[in-house]
Amino acid sequence: MKSLFDQTELSGLTLKNRFIRPATYEGVADGHGHMTEALFQMYEDLAKGGVGTIITGATAVCELETLLPKQMGIFNDSFLDEYKKLTAMAHQYQANIIVQLVSPGFQKFLSAVPGKVIWVPSMLDEAGHNNVAAKAMTQEDIIVLQEAFAAAAFRAKAVGFDGVQIHAAHETLLSQFLTPYFNRRTDAYGGGIENRSRMIIETYQKIRAKVGPEYPVLIKINSEDFREQGLTFAECKYVCQKLAELGITAVEISGGGPSSRPNEGYARTIAKGQTPYFLKHTAEMKQLIRIPVIAVGGYRDIPAMMNFLNESNIDYFALCRPLICESDLINRWQSGNLEPAKCISCNGCHKIGASCVFKGNRKRRCSHHSFRDNSCISTDVGEFP
């Protein structure tokens, strides 16, 4: 019988257990995307807490774009020294650390920034593009961005990150290229899923050419968009099969975004004992492709995860909100205290100034409160599975 504490191999990378901290937009880098002491301390708490692999927050690959507030960056060589320090720290605790690469694209809360662009697949007045400095990407822009992803991956490898993850979920730019509502292009990047996935396929190929055949390259992708004119699961399966054929290392199956139907996005409130919300999609994907598959969304207790591990053959389990609530949760479980995670999925960590409410209606500050004047993680655009 497989265990959640098995040591496994992922494209030559040793993982000390099957637990992953998925990418989470923390919003506490400095104004230019560089590490802060608070951000470094958060990652050290996670590494000390026992999780086998950490995926960083969404990290910008292109300086031309309007970035999310206080988003991490890796778009030039000024980031190299601080990320060498970050990766060395994680490895000190036998934790792997993978950087998530992202182009944020259009987000409704972003404002125009002089000299920066907000790229979109297609201009849509009904999506609010007319109210910001949005720009439909030309084929020249597409090449610039794809090369920025590749250059960022090369930097990541150089500074000791154990891999990169392409963020193609949650209505980021690559996610929008996949989505019929946002992508109404009539060129080679629009139309059927074969064309709508071209942006991601080419981006992956350029990254792979830059980092070599063995370096771990993962992707986070929506199972579905859970909205009208959204990506369907059948289309998601097409993309993942294609990427698996091309040699991608692993896929993380998420879903939804800011425009999803209520409580059908990536940060759902869940009741005790409720089935994790992307489990069916993830298990079905695992039957379809032979590469490792990462489950995310609503995993809270060891016995249930053990069942999913052995019944569905899902390879890894990603926990976000539970590790915001208890950064040492994995050490607690490994010590023999198998009580479920204290996180009750209240999304208190999703709002400025909210408290992290524990099981039994007890309250205390969550592990990230010290970042912003005793406030929780401060964003409405982060990822909180």
N, C-alpha and C positions, 0 to 999 in steps of 0.2 A: 504493500500500500504506500502510495506517495504521501509525503508530509509537506506541510507549509514551510518547514525548516530544512528541507533538502538543500544541499549545495548543487547548483546546476551550472551549465555552460551555455553561454549565448554568444555565438560567433567568436569563440575563444575567450570570452570574458567570463570569469567565475563570479557567480552570484551566491552569496552566503545563505540566502533564504529566498522565498518566493514573494516577498513583500516589496512593493514599489511605492514611493511617494510620487504621485503624478504631478505634472507641471501645474503650478498655481501662480497666478499673477499676484505678486505681493504688493507692488507699487511702492517700494521703499528704497529703490536705487536713488542715486542723486539725480539732479536735473539733466545730466548728460548720459545717463545709463550706466554709470559706474557703481561698483559695490560700495556699500556703506557698512559701518561696524554692526549696525542692527541686522542688516541682511546677512552678513557673514555669521553672526551669532545664531541666527535662525537655522542656517544650514548646519552649523556645528551641533546644535541641539538635536536636529534630525539624525545626523550621522552617529552621534553618541547614543541615540535612542534605539538603535538596533535595526532600522530598516535596511534591507540589503542594497537597494538602489534608489537614488534620488534623481528625479528629473527636475531640472531647474524651472523657474518661472519662465513665461514666454519672453524670449530674448530676441531683440530686433536685429535684423541682418543688414538693413539698408539705411544709411544716414539721410537719404533723400526724403524719406517718409516722415509724416507727422506721427510721432510715437505716442503710446499710451503714457499717461502721467507717471513719471518716475519708474519707467520700464527699464529692465536690464537691456544692455546692448552688447553686440560683439561685431560691430560693423567696421572697425579698423584696429590697427595694432596697438592702440593705446590701452586696450583691455588685457593685453597678454599677461603682464606681471600679476595683476590682481587675481586673474583666473588660475594662474599657476599656484598661487597661495590657496585658493579655494579647493582645487582638486587635490593638492597635497594634504590639506586638512581632512577631506573626506576619506582619502586612502589611509590616513593614520588610524581611522576607526574601522577599517576593512569594509567601508561602504563604497559602492560605485556611484559615480555622478555623471549624468548625461545632460547635455544642454539642449533645451527645446528651442528650435529656430522658427521664427515667425515673421510674417509680414502682416501687420494688423489690419491693413485695408480700412474700409469705412466702418466707423463706429459712431452711433448717433450723438454721443456726448462730445465728440471731438470738435474742436474749433479750428479755423484756418490758422496756420502758422506761416509767417512770411518766409519765403524761400523753401518751403516744404510742400510735398504733395500728399494727397489722400487718394491712393489708387483704388479703382473699382473695375470690375470686368466690363460693366456697361453702365451708362448714365441712366438713372431712374428717378424722375421727379418724385414719384410716390414713395420712394424709399428715403427721401430727404436729401438726396445728393445735391439738389439745387441750393441748399442752405449752407453748404460748406464748400471748401475748395477741392471738391472731388474731381477726378480726372479719369476718364476711361483709358485703359492702358493701350498703347500702341504696341505693335510687335517689337519695336525697338525697346520699349519699356519692359516688356516681358523678358527679353534677353538680359537686360540690365539686372532685373530682380533675380532671375535664375542664377546668374553669375555671382550675385551677392550672397545667395544661399550657399553656393559652392565655396566661396571664399571664407564665409563664416564657419563652415564645417571644417575647412582646412585649419583655420585658427584654433578651433576647438580641439582637434587632434593634436596640434602642436603644444598646447598648454596642458594636456593630460586629461581632458574629459574622456570618459570611457565610451562615448558614443554621442550621436546627435539624434534628436527626434524632430521630424518635420511636423509642424502643427497645421493640420488640414481639417480642423473641426471648429465648431462653435462660431461660425460666421466670420472667421478671420479671412484674409484675402483668398488663400488657396481653397478654403471651404466654399467661398462665394463662387469661385470658378466652377465648382461641382454642381451648384444649385441652380435649377432652371429659372427660379424667380430672379436671382441676381445676375445670372449670365444669359444675356440675350444677344450675344455676339453672332455675327454671320460669317466669320472667318474660320480658320482651322481650330480655333479654341472655343467655339460655340456650337450649339446644336445638340446632337445625341451625346450620350455619355462617353463614347469613344473620343469625341472632340473635347467635351467639357473636362475630361480627365487628363488631357494632353499637357496642361500646365504642370500638374503634379508629376506626371511621368517624366517629363523633360527635366524638371527640377531635381527629381531623384537621380536621374542619369548623370546630370552635371555634378551633383554632390559625389556620387559614386566614383566618377572619373577622377575627382580631386583627392579623395581619401583612400582609394584603393579597394580591392575586393573583400578584404577581411574586416575592415573597421565597421563596428555596429552602426547601422543607420535604421532608425525606427520611424514609424508614422503614427500619429493620432488622427483618427478619422471618425466622422459621424456615421453611425449605423443608419440613421434617418435624421431628417431635419425636423420632423414633427410639426409641419406647417404645410399650407397649401403651396403648390409649385415647389416643393422641397425635394431634396435628394431622397431617393427611396433605398430600401435595404437591398433590393436587387441590383441597383446601380453601385451601391457600396461594395457588394460582393464582386462585381466586375472589376472595380478598381483594385481591390485587395488581391484578387487572383492575378491580375496583370503585374502588380508590384512584386508579388511572391515569385512569379516566373522570372522577373528581372533581378531577383536576389536581395530584396529588402530583408532586413534581419528579423523584424517583429512588427506586429500591428497592435495598437491599443484601440479598442472599440468603445467610443463614447456616443454622444448624440445630442441633437438640439442646439439651440443658441438663443440669443436675446429675443428673437421673434417667434420662438416656438409657442405652441398652445400652452396654456397655464399648466404648470407642474409637469411638463413633458420635456424640459430641458436637461441640462447637465447638473443641476443642483436642486434636486427634488427633495421635498419633505417626505419622509418615509415613516411608516408605523412599525412598531416592534414586530419582528417576525415576517415583515414584508419581503417578498422576493426582490433581490437587487434588480434595478430597473433596466439594465442592458444585458442581463444574463442570457436571455433567449437568443438575442442577436450574437452574442459572443460565443456561446456554445455552438450555434449553427456555423459560424465562421470557422471555428476550430475544426469542424468536420469537413470543411471545404478546402482549406489550405494547410500545408504541412509545416509551415513556419510557426514559431511561438506566437501565441495570442495572449494579450493582457486584458484582464477584465477590470472595469472601473464602474463605480456608481452604486453606493448603498451597501457595501460590505462592512459588517460590524462585529461578527462573532466567529470564533474559530471553528466550532462544529459545523456550521453551515458552509464555511469556506472549504473545510476538509471534504465534505460531501461533493461540493461543486468540482473540486480538484480531481477527485477520483471518479466521478460519474461523467463529467463532461470533457475531461482532459485539458481544460483551460490551464495554461502554464503559469501565469502570474496574476497577482491581485494587487490593484492599486488603491490606496486609501489616502484621501486628502483631509476631509473635515475631521476624521478621528485623530489624525496626527497634528492638526491645529489644536485640538482639544488636549491631546496627550502626546507630546513628542516622543516619550519613552514607552509608548504602547507596545511596540514589538518586543522590547526587553521584558516588559511585564508578562506578556504571554509566554515568552520563552522560559521565564522563571517558574512557570507552572500556574500562575494566576490567570485563569482563562475566562474571567468575567468579561462580558462583551465590552466593547469600546464605550466610554462614557458619553461620547457624542450622540445626541438625539436628533441630529439633522434639522435643527431649528433654523439654520442659516443665520444665526446671530453673528457669525464671523463674516457675513456677507455685507454688513452695513457698518457705517462709521459709528463708533461709540457703543455698539451693542455688546452684551455680555454673552459669554459662552455658558449655556445652561446645561448642567449635568443631569444625568439620570436621577430621579428622585427629587426633582425641583430644587437641587442645590446649585448655587452659583459660585463661580470663581473666575478670575481672569484666565483667558486661554493663553497658550504659550506665545502668541504673537502680540499680546496687548502692549508690551513695552515699546513697540515700534512707533506708535503715533500717540504720544501723550495719553497712555493708558486706554487707547481705543483698539478695537479689533482690526483685523485686516480691512483696509479701507478701499473698497471698490465694488462696483456693481458689474464688472466685466470679468472677474476672475473665474477660475474653475474650481468648483467645490464639490467633488463627487462623494 
